[in-house]
Amino acid sequence: MSSTELLYELVKIPSTSTNEREISIFLENKLVDLGMEITRIGNSLIGKLGRGRPILMLCGHLDTVTFLSASNKRGEIVWEG
């Protein structure tokens, strides 16, 4: 799956504030497929890959702004809203 296809799959999942369960499950499955060990706290995910150093932390949020529609045209994500 390309990064554009992954982004398109992510933006299609409804995930407004307090409704992030579906997108967190989707991401958890993708991270496990990459070989990560996942710890879940509510809808927050903590992923570990390997042991020791170096340590890298990626911090973000899963909720999105509501939009009307999204489409994947010629490898470009286009949405309204």
NUTILUM-839282 format. One line per field, with one value per residue (C-alpha): residue number from 0; z, y, x. Coordinates in Angstrom, 2 decimals, always signed. Example, Ala and Ser with C-alpha at 12.3 -4.5 7.8 and 13.67 -1.06 7.14 Angstrom:
<pts>
resi = c(0 | 1)
pz = c(+7.80 | +7.14)
py = c(-4.50 | -1.06)
px = c(+12.30 | +13.67)
</pts>
This chain:
<pts>
resi = c(0 | 1 | 2 | 3 | 4 | 5 | 6 | 7 | 8 | 9 | 10 | 11 | 12 | 13 | 14 | 15 | 16 | 17 | 18 | 19 | 20 | 21 | 22 | 23 | 24 | 25 | 26 | 27 | 28 | 29 | 30 | 31 | 32 | 33 | 34 | 35 | 36 | 37 | 38 | 39 | 40 | 41 | 42 | 43 | 44 | 45 | 46 | 47 | 48 | 49 | 50 | 51 | 52 | 53 | 54 | 55 | 56 | 57 | 58 | 59 | 60 | 61 | 62 | 63 | 64 | 65 | 66 | 67 | 68 | 69 | 70 | 71 | 72 | 73 | 74 | 75 | 76 | 77 | 78 | 79 | 80)
pz = c(+0.00 | -1.00 | +1.38 | -0.76 | -0.54 | +3.22 | +3.66 | +1.58 | +3.73 | +6.88 | +5.81 | +4.83 | +8.45 | +10.51 | +13.50 | +15.04 | +18.64 | +21.10 | +18.17 | +17.31 | +18.04 | +14.41 | +13.20 | +16.19 | +15.39 | +11.73 | +12.73 | +15.35 | +12.70 | +10.28 | +12.97 | +14.02 | +10.34 | +10.43 | +13.36 | +16.19 | +19.68 | +20.54 | +23.94 | +23.88 | +26.42 | +25.36 | +21.75 | +22.24 | +20.88 | +22.12 | +19.64 | +20.20 | +17.49 | +18.50 | +21.74 | +23.11 | +21.54 | +19.57 | +20.77 | +18.53 | +19.65 | +17.22 | +18.90 | +17.20 | +17.36 | +15.63 | +15.50 | +12.29 | +11.14 | +9.63 | +5.84 | +3.12 | +0.88 | -0.17 | -3.40 | -4.70 | -8.17 | -10.05 | -6.79 | -5.19 | -2.20 | -2.76 | -0.20 | +0.49 | +3.87)
py = c(+0.00 | +3.37 | +6.32 | +7.99 | +4.90 | +4.73 | +8.39 | +7.87 | +4.89 | +6.96 | +10.00 | +7.76 | +6.56 | +8.79 | +9.87 | +13.06 | +13.86 | +11.13 | +8.77 | +7.53 | +3.80 | +2.66 | +4.59 | +3.46 | -0.20 | +0.38 | +1.93 | -0.73 | -3.44 | -1.60 | -1.16 | -4.82 | -5.76 | -3.75 | -5.85 | -3.42 | -4.45 | -2.32 | -1.25 | +0.33 | +2.89 | +3.74 | +4.85 | +5.85 | +3.55 | +2.99 | +1.06 | -0.57 | -1.89 | -3.56 | -3.04 | -0.61 | +2.63 | +4.79 | +5.73 | +7.61 | +8.98 | +9.98 | +11.84 | +12.90 | +12.70 | +10.49 | +12.72 | +14.57 | +17.54 | +16.55 | +16.78 | +16.12 | +13.67 | +12.43 | +10.93 | +9.54 | +10.98 | +10.25 | +9.56 | +12.83 | +13.01 | +15.58 | +16.38 | +18.90 | +20.29)
px = c(+0.00 | +1.45 | +1.48 | -1.21 | -3.43 | -2.85 | -3.77 | -6.93 | -7.95 | -7.34 | -9.38 | -12.31 | -12.65 | -14.99 | -12.92 | -14.24 | -13.23 | -14.29 | -15.05 | -11.56 | -12.02 | -12.36 | -9.30 | -7.22 | -8.07 | -7.12 | -3.78 | -3.09 | -3.50 | -1.18 | +1.49 | +1.28 | +1.70 | +4.96 | +6.17 | +5.41 | +4.35 | +1.30 | -0.01 | -3.47 | -4.70 | -8.25 | -7.85 | -4.22 | -1.52 | +2.01 | +4.13 | +7.52 | +9.79 | +13.02 | +14.93 | +17.47 | +18.58 | +18.03 | +14.55 | +12.13 | +8.77 | +6.04 | +3.21 | -0.01 | -3.76 | -6.31 | -9.37 | -10.16 | -12.17 | -15.50 | -15.52 | -18.07 | -16.22 | -12.79 | -11.54 | -8.26 | -7.69 | -4.47 | -2.66 | -3.82 | -6.15 | -8.90 | -11.59 | -14.30 | -15.18)
</pts>
